Amino acid sequence: MRTVKTIGRYFWMTLIFFISCHTTFEFSNEKKIQLCSGIMYDQDTMYLNNKTVLFLADILNQSIPDTIFKTKFGISDYGGPSKFFIFDLTDTCNNTFSSNGRIFFINHHVYHFAPFDMPFSYSHIAYFDDGEIKVFRSINCPERGNTIDEVIHYLERELVDNSKKIEILFRVKHYRSYGKYLMIDPQSAINCY
């Protein structure tokens, strides 16, 4: 009987972890970096790049059914995402379409990430907070993930002291404008508005 209780306890703990999708990450050892926005970021505000890209790729691999893609999302040879994009909604100069596909993950920033393929472009939004990453999955996909209203509600509390809160929330509400999608055929359309 004790074994059943122990297994049950581990099952619920594992399930809670996967549902909340909160993960702790180490910060980068890189020196200060200046993005094209002109903002200088200290090393203690940046997350480890490769580990974080792989984490986000794993989220997409879990969220999108295996039947859609024959190969998984991952990390490219240059350290950027493979088969998906990442766009910083806090500092829009920081995205995988600039700097050879490399992106910097910065504390208290909001990121939009999704597959390139338009028909399977299930958007996800991540918020980086003091070593933890809160992920909202498959935004506005009925019976699949979170709503954009849930994301906005969460970020309104988290960004309460941020002087750019209104700009950031505007970008989050219009997250589909921050990304690039590939059309497979002329009838391709974005899923889950």
C-alpha positions as CSV (number, residue, x, y, z in Angstrom):
1,M,0.0,0.0,0.0
2,R,2.9,2.4,0.8
3,T,4.3,1.9,-2.7
4,V,1.0,2.9,-4.3
5,K,0.9,6.1,-2.2
6,T,4.5,6.9,-3.1
7,I,3.9,6.4,-6.8
8,G,0.7,8.4,-6.6
9,R,2.6,11.3,-4.9
10,Y,5.3,11.3,-7.5
11,F,2.7,11.2,-10.3
12,W,0.9,14.3,-8.9
13,M,4.1,16.2,-8.3
14,T,5.2,15.4,-11.9
15,L,1.8,16.4,-13.3
16,I,1.8,19.7,-11.4
17,F,5.3,20.5,-12.7
18,F,4.3,19.9,-16.3
19,I,1.1,21.8,-16.1
20,S,2.6,24.9,-14.5
21,C,5.7,24.7,-16.8
22,H,7.8,26.7,-14.3
23,T,11.5,25.9,-14.7
24,T,14.5,27.3,-12.9
25,F,17.5,28.4,-15.0
26,E,21.0,29.7,-14.4
27,F,22.1,33.1,-15.6
28,S,24.7,33.6,-18.3
29,N,28.3,34.5,-17.8
30,E,28.4,36.7,-20.8
31,K,29.6,40.3,-20.4
32,K,27.3,43.3,-21.0
33,I,25.6,43.4,-24.3
34,Q,23.9,46.2,-26.2
35,L,21.1,45.5,-28.5
36,C,20.1,47.7,-31.5
37,S,17.6,49.4,-29.2
38,G,20.6,51.0,-27.5
39,I,19.7,49.4,-24.1
40,M,22.7,47.9,-22.3
41,Y,22.0,44.6,-20.4
42,D,24.2,43.3,-17.6
43,Q,25.4,39.7,-17.5
44,D,23.3,38.9,-14.4
45,T,20.1,39.6,-16.3
46,M,20.7,37.1,-19.1
47,Y,19.8,33.4,-19.1
48,L,22.0,30.7,-20.7
49,N,21.2,30.7,-24.4
50,N,21.5,27.1,-25.6
51,K,19.9,25.6,-22.5
52,T,17.0,28.1,-22.9
53,V,16.5,27.5,-26.6
54,L,16.4,23.7,-26.0
55,F,13.8,24.3,-23.2
56,L,11.6,26.3,-25.5
57,A,12.0,23.7,-28.3
58,D,11.0,21.0,-25.9
59,I,7.8,23.0,-25.0
60,L,6.9,23.1,-28.7
61,N,7.7,19.4,-29.1
62,Q,5.3,18.6,-26.2
63,S,2.6,21.0,-27.3
64,I,2.4,20.2,-31.0
65,P,1.3,16.6,-32.0
66,D,4.0,14.3,-33.4
67,T,1.9,13.6,-36.4
68,I,2.4,17.2,-37.7
69,F,6.2,17.3,-37.9
70,K,8.5,14.4,-38.8
71,T,11.5,16.0,-37.2
72,K,11.5,17.8,-33.8
73,F,12.2,21.4,-32.9
74,G,15.7,22.0,-31.5
75,I,18.8,24.1,-31.7
76,S,20.8,24.9,-34.8
77,D,24.5,24.8,-35.2
78,Y,24.9,28.5,-34.5
79,G,22.9,28.3,-31.2
80,G,19.6,29.6,-32.5
81,P,16.3,27.8,-32.7
82,S,15.7,25.2,-35.4
83,K,12.3,25.2,-37.2
84,F,10.9,28.0,-35.0
85,F,11.4,31.6,-34.2
86,I,11.7,33.6,-30.9
87,F,10.9,37.3,-30.6
88,D,11.5,39.5,-27.6
89,L,8.3,41.5,-27.0
90,T,10.0,43.7,-24.4
91,D,12.9,44.8,-26.7
92,T,11.9,44.1,-30.2
93,C,15.5,44.4,-31.6
94,N,16.2,41.1,-29.8
95,N,14.9,38.3,-32.0
96,T,16.0,35.4,-34.1
97,F,15.7,37.3,-37.4
98,S,18.7,39.5,-36.5
99,S,22.2,38.7,-35.2
100,N,22.5,35.4,-37.2
101,G,19.5,33.9,-35.5
102,R,21.0,34.2,-32.0
103,I,18.8,35.7,-29.3
104,F,19.5,36.9,-25.8
105,F,17.2,35.8,-23.0
106,I,16.9,38.6,-20.5
107,N,15.3,38.7,-17.0
108,H,11.8,40.2,-16.9
109,H,11.3,40.0,-20.6
110,V,8.4,38.5,-22.5
111,Y,9.0,36.3,-25.6
112,H,6.8,35.1,-28.4
113,F,7.9,31.7,-29.9
114,A,6.2,29.6,-32.6
115,P,7.0,27.3,-35.5
116,F,7.7,28.9,-38.9
117,D,5.1,26.8,-40.8
118,M,2.0,28.9,-41.0
119,P,-0.6,26.2,-40.7
120,F,1.1,24.8,-37.5
121,S,2.1,28.1,-36.0
122,Y,0.8,27.5,-32.5
123,S,2.1,30.6,-30.6
124,H,3.5,30.4,-27.1
125,I,4.5,33.2,-24.8
126,A,7.2,33.0,-22.1
127,Y,8.0,35.4,-19.3
128,F,11.4,35.2,-17.7
129,D,11.4,36.0,-13.9
130,D,14.4,35.7,-11.7
131,G,15.5,32.2,-12.9
132,E,12.1,30.9,-13.7
133,I,10.2,30.8,-17.0
134,K,6.4,30.9,-17.1
135,V,5.1,29.6,-20.4
136,F,1.7,30.0,-21.9
137,R,1.0,27.4,-24.6
138,S,-0.9,27.4,-27.9
139,I,-2.4,30.9,-27.4
140,N,-6.1,31.2,-28.3
141,C,-6.3,27.6,-29.6
142,P,-9.6,26.2,-28.3
143,E,-9.1,23.2,-26.0
144,R,-5.3,23.3,-26.6
145,G,-3.8,26.1,-24.5
146,N,-4.1,29.4,-22.8
147,T,-6.0,32.5,-23.9
148,I,-4.4,35.9,-24.6
149,D,-6.5,37.3,-21.8
150,E,-4.8,34.9,-19.3
151,V,-1.4,36.1,-20.5
152,I,-2.4,39.8,-20.2
153,H,-3.9,39.2,-16.7
154,Y,-0.7,37.5,-15.5
155,L,1.6,40.1,-17.1
156,E,-0.4,43.1,-15.7
157,R,0.6,41.9,-12.2
158,E,4.2,41.0,-13.1
159,L,5.0,44.2,-14.9
160,V,3.3,46.6,-12.4
161,D,6.6,48.5,-11.8
162,N,7.8,48.4,-15.4
163,S,7.8,51.9,-17.0
164,K,7.2,50.3,-20.4
165,K,4.3,48.1,-19.3
166,I,1.7,49.7,-21.7
167,E,4.0,49.2,-24.7
168,I,4.8,45.6,-23.7
169,L,1.2,44.7,-23.2
170,F,0.3,46.2,-26.5
171,R,2.9,44.0,-28.2
172,V,1.7,41.0,-26.3
173,K,-1.9,41.6,-27.4
174,H,-0.6,41.8,-31.0
175,Y,1.9,39.0,-30.7
176,R,1.2,37.6,-34.2
177,S,2.7,40.8,-35.6
178,Y,6.1,39.8,-34.1
179,G,7.2,36.8,-36.0
180,K,7.5,35.4,-39.6
181,Y,5.6,32.5,-41.0
182,L,6.2,30.4,-44.1
183,M,3.3,29.5,-46.4
184,I,3.3,25.9,-47.4
185,D,0.7,26.5,-50.1
186,P,-1.5,29.5,-51.1
187,Q,-4.3,28.3,-48.9
188,S,-2.1,28.4,-45.8
189,A,-3.5,30.3,-42.8
190,I,-2.4,31.0,-39.3
191,N,-4.1,28.9,-36.6
192,C,-5.5,30.2,-33.4
193,Y,-6.0,34.0,-33.5
